[in-house]
Amino acid sequence: MNMVPRQTSALAITSLVCGLLGWTFLPLLGSLVAIITGHMARSEIRQSNGQLEGDGLAIAGLVLGWITIALAVAAVLAIVLFFGGLAAVLGLSGQL
């Protein structure tokens, strides 16, 4: 029984690495690349008819990328709401 070893998708590895970079050195760029390459990798793996593996790596990259983007949006909203509320309080108290 000769079994040909399956190869790991390069896009899946790229997605995971960029997802990790999104958490450390390149927050926005790494996360966007992780999301894009993660979706491309999953599509490539599905179309390979069992020749490629790495779906878990692609999913991990996608999750890391989306969580980083969600945290960035939440941080921007928190800052806007904080300073907007601060301006409203100062405006009501007559100090603005």
C-alpha positions in Angstrom: 0.0 0.0 0.0 1.8 3.1 -1.3 0.3 6.2 0.2 1.4 9.5 -1.2 2.0 12.0 1.6 -0.3 15.0 1.4 1.3 18.4 1.2 0.3 21.3 3.4 -1.1 24.3 1.6 1.4 27.2 1.5 -1.5 29.6 1.7 -2.7 28.0 4.9 0.8 28.4 6.5 0.9 32.0 5.2 -2.5 32.7 6.8 -1.4 31.4 10.2 2.0 33.2 10.1 0.3 36.5 9.1 -2.4 36.0 11.8 0.3 35.7 14.4 2.1 38.8 12.9 -1.3 40.6 13.2 -1.1 40.1 17.0 2.5 41.3 17.3 4.3 43.4 14.7 1.8 44.2 11.9 -1.6 44.5 13.4 -3.7 45.8 10.4 -1.6 44.5 7.5 -1.0 41.0 9.0 -4.6 40.6 9.9 -5.9 41.5 6.5 -3.4 39.2 4.8 -4.3 36.4 7.2 -8.0 36.8 6.3 -7.5 36.9 2.6 -5.0 34.0 2.4 -7.1 32.0 4.9 -10.1 32.1 2.6 -7.9 31.4 -0.5 -6.3 28.4 1.3 -9.6 26.9 2.3 -10.8 27.2 -1.3 -7.6 25.7 -2.6 -7.8 22.8 -0.1 -11.4 22.0 -1.0 -10.6 22.0 -4.7 -7.5 19.7 -4.4 -9.5 16.5 -3.9 -7.6 15.4 -0.8 -4.1 16.3 -2.2 -3.6 19.2 0.2 -4.1 19.6 3.9 -3.9 22.5 6.3 -7.5 23.4 6.8 -6.9 23.8 10.5 -4.0 26.2 9.9 -6.1 28.3 7.6 -9.0 28.4 10.1 -6.5 29.4 12.8 -5.2 32.3 10.6 -8.7 33.4 9.9 -9.7 33.4 13.5 -6.6 35.4 14.5 -7.2 37.9 11.7 -10.8 38.4 12.5 -10.3 38.7 16.2 -7.6 41.3 15.7 -9.8 43.3 13.4 -12.7 43.1 15.8 -10.6 44.3 18.7 -9.3 47.2 16.7 -12.8 48.3 15.8 -13.9 47.9 19.4 -10.9 50.0 20.5 -11.7 52.8 18.0 -15.3 52.8 19.1 -14.3 52.9 22.8 -12.1 55.9 22.2 -14.7 57.7 20.2 -17.4 57.1 22.8 -15.1 58.1 25.6 -14.0 61.4 24.1 -17.5 62.0 22.8 -18.9 61.5 26.3 -16.2 63.6 27.8 -17.0 66.5 25.3 -20.7 66.2 26.2 -20.1 66.3 29.9 -17.7 69.3 29.6 -20.2 71.0 27.3 -23.0 70.5 29.7 -21.0 71.8 32.6 -20.0 75.0 30.6 -16.3 74.3 30.6 -16.1 74.0 26.8 
